[in-house]
């Protein structure tokens, strides 16, 4: 994690907390530990749920001016707060692999330096200013994106630098707020293989003593990582540390470890962000649940490959268990139409071979050559990623964590398979063939079921180096049969800080489903702020390197507008991208009430097109909806997004006037804080919320242009303003412009009262005229008197 926070009250407590979790071995202590977990509070809906506080669509990243590099060096607290973890086992690891694989070592295909000290690209030369580097990379159709610590770069698959290095907050240039002004790190990048998009996250305002904190999210608008992005910021009241993003069809899931302002761990949090809306650039919300303080370091299932999980399958999340013979797991079901129906069930226990988390109470015991400085194992959590793949006849998840292996440390790894919707252990093992320490692992599976495990390796006689091993699906269960390959041998040790890596990443190339890409750190010489990263690719035996059968899908036009009861069409095109053409079946989901979708023809051969007809009924609610068009083939599944706007019967009218889509769809939002809220709306479930309970700077507005429908003479809306200041500085206001006559009126003059309650405003309109209604909240960002306004039930009559 990149928690480079300015020292503040409670930081000492955070650092000291490293000794708070004792390793218990006596049976009575173990029983007490398990009982505490068993009585832990159930997961609960989090107040962090709600709309993104800001969103926009950027221009091309390649055209943005890079943000100025930080000049001061920062380190995280050198002893990471230990998360809850089970007591030590009383027996040696029963699944330890004590011999290296006998199969020949696999050669790397590409092997080159990523971002690190002295790394140079088109945007300049990188200078390390932080420890640890948090190396994270993933691969797309033609590019590789790497994010370290607080820097970003794009590579070709042969290792040439396409873009970078730049500060990673360059991605939020022009976005405003903390996402643009701070560059706090803990960034992650993933490739959405179902949509061929990049997803990048980074937290912001980490140095604040009281928040609010933000997760900044950018979803590319194409497969080009240097192009434009749909950008969002989601707000958190507690510090959301160690964020890890995962791709799933119904949402982008992010897991966090939450800390309060005193630096104390207060539980894990899992948030689902509306993937369909973020792919289309529409207003998006997140739904979040938290665990008790008994669990931390959760990971959510992360899709590899182009075959989606079965429709409606819940997201699986795992973490270390309450005992040394269990993992814990949860299931997350998100309902974007009715958020109250979303569920987060668990924890449930999955029995595994007994284990002892590495390095005792401190977590720090990894030796290095030439120094007494030991490194942190981060053994209190499972390591990024929980990689998922659907093989058709079974679904597999793989993950790993660091455990004690005799007198050293090894990588405990698992392949979990679903049975009746629940995970079961298909195989497990601890890779520790000798006394060398192996930790900071990442694991994934290719399209035929080969497993690759990468990790750091070190000992008292060796500097930290980068290695990987692997296995074939036909090998004896629980063994890594491939001899180790060293991608680079470190020539130095980290001499003053224990924090190392914090995570690494193993990804699979979507172009062939066979090529693994592994990213980790090493030291070229003894030192501290001189780390390098390395990216290496390889293919395990038995996976054909020839490209399989695949296709792409798109729709044109990608949006349309209808009057309730009407229909619209779009052409759905497929294209053969590799291999042989396959039959692609077409379906649609995310339709509003009363709407249907049909395809002519219902299935096509890859390379052909179909006409989609989307029909609404007179009862279909007005609003803007994100519809997912899915093409399912024998070897791949891909999606396209269609934005449907439904206008009320009679033509024109207000779209989504009650904000019951759970978003600002139909409205144009500007300013620092716009969204929807479920807190005490005037009616229904939602109201618009402009401004925030925390101070914001400037005017936050939503506007909509509409045509007054036949027979209407009056516009009305409700507002509820909280304004503890005076109208000199803060206010709520609303304007109505008649675009037909160019006249502007002010139905709601500037108003500032401490708590207005719901008030109705009306204005006269003329049928057939075009109008623009703008609803505004203005706050001067003064501490202690935040101004915010709720608006609801905008109607014509």
LINZI-V34643 format. One line per field, one symbol per residue. ss: DSSP state (H for helix, E for strand, - for the rest). phi: phi as a letter, one per 30 degrees, with the letter a starting at -180 (. if undefined). psi: psi as a letter, one per 30 degrees, with the letter a starting at -180 (. if undefined). A space follows every 50 residues. Layout:
ss=???
phi=???
psi=???
//
This chain:
ss=----------HHHHHHHHH-------HHHHHHHHHHHH-----EE----E E--EEEE---HHH----------EE--------------------EE--- --E------EEEE------EE--EE----EE----EEEE---EEEEEE-- EEEEEE----EEEEEEEHHHHH----HHHHH------EEEEE----EEEE EEEE--------EEEEEEEE--------EEEEEEEE--EEEEEEEEEE-- EEEEEEEEE-----EEEEEEEEE-HHHHHH----EEEEEE--------EE EEE-----------EEEEEE-----EEEEEEEE-----HHH-EEEEEEEE E-----E------EEEEE--EEEEEE------EEEEEEEE----EEEEEE EEEEE--EEEEEEEEEEEE--EEEEEEEEEE-----EEEEEEEEE----- EEEEEEEEE--EEEEEEEEEE----------E--EEEE-----E------ ----EEEE------EEEEEEEEE---E---EEEEEEEEE----------E EEEEEE--EEEEE---EEEEEEEEEEEE----EEEEEEE------EEEEE --EEE---EEEEEEE-------EEEEEEEEEE----EEEEEEEEEEE--- -----------------EEE---EEEE---------EEEEE-----EEEE EEEEEEE------EEEEEEEEE--------EEEEEEEE----EEEEEEEE E-------EEEEEE-----EEEEEEEEEEE-------EEEEEEEEE-
phi=.ccdcdeaejdddddddecdcddcbdedddddddddddcdddebdcdddk dedaaabdddedcddeddddccdbbdedcdeddeaddddcbdedcdccbd dcdedcdddbabdcdaeidbbeckccbdbbbddhdabbbcdbbbcbbbhb bbabbddcjdddajdbeddedceidiiddddcbcjhdbbbcdddchbcbb badbiddddbidcbccbbcdcadcdcddbdcbbccbdcdcdhdbcbcbec accbcbccbdddicdbkcbbbccddedddcidebcbbbbccdddbaidbc ebdciccddeeidddcbbadddbdbbccbbbcccbddbedddbbckdccc dbddabddihddicaddbdiaddccddhddadceccdcbccjdacbbbaa acbdbicbbbcdbbccbdbiicdbddaaacdadadddbahdbbabddcjd ccbcadbaadcbdebcbbbaacdddeeibccdddccdacdcabdcbbddb iiabbcbcdddbicddbcbacacdaelbcbdbcbcbcabdejcdddddda abbabbdcaabbdejcbbbbccccbdcaicdbdcdcbbbiddeicbbbbb ddbbdejcbbcccccccdcdddlcbccccccccdbabbbbcbcccccdej iiidchdchddiacejcccbjdablbbcdhddaicbbdbciadcebcjcc bbbbcbcddeicbbcbacbbccbdcbddcbacabbbcdddcicbcbecde bbbdadidbcbbbdbcejdcbbcbcbbbbciddjbecbbcbahdbcb
psi=liiikkklkfeeeeefffgfjkjkfkeeeeeeeeeeeeglklklkkffka lkfklaklakeffkkkkkkkfkkkklkfjkkklklllklglljfgkjgkl kfkkkkkkekjlkakakfkkafgakkkkglklfhkkllkaeflkkkkkdg lklkllfffkjekaklkffefgkfelafeeflifahllklkjfffhlkkk lkllhffkffallkkkkkklfafjfgalkkklkkkkeljilhkkkkklef lkkkklkkkaffgkkgllkkkkkjeeeeefglkkllkkklllgfklhlkk kjkklgjllkkgklkkkllkaflggllkllkjkkjfeifffkljkaklkj klkllkkkgbfffjgjllkglfkllkfhggllkklikkkjgdflkkkkll lklkjbgakljklkjkkkjgfkkljellljjifafkkkahlkllkaffgk kkjlllkllfgklklkllalllfflkkgkjfkkkkjekkkglljffkfkk dflakklkkfefgekkkkkallkflkaehglllkkkllklkfjkfkkakl llklkklgllklkkfalllkkjklkkflblklkjkklklgklkfllklkj lfklkkflllkkkjkllffkkklkkjkkkkkjaeglklllkkjkkjllkf kblkkhfgggfgagkflkkllfjkallgjhlelafllkjkalfkkljakk lklkklkklkfkfkkllkljkjjfblfeellklkljkjfefgkkliejlk kjlejflkkkklkklkkflkljkkkkkkkggkkfhkklkkklhjlk.
//
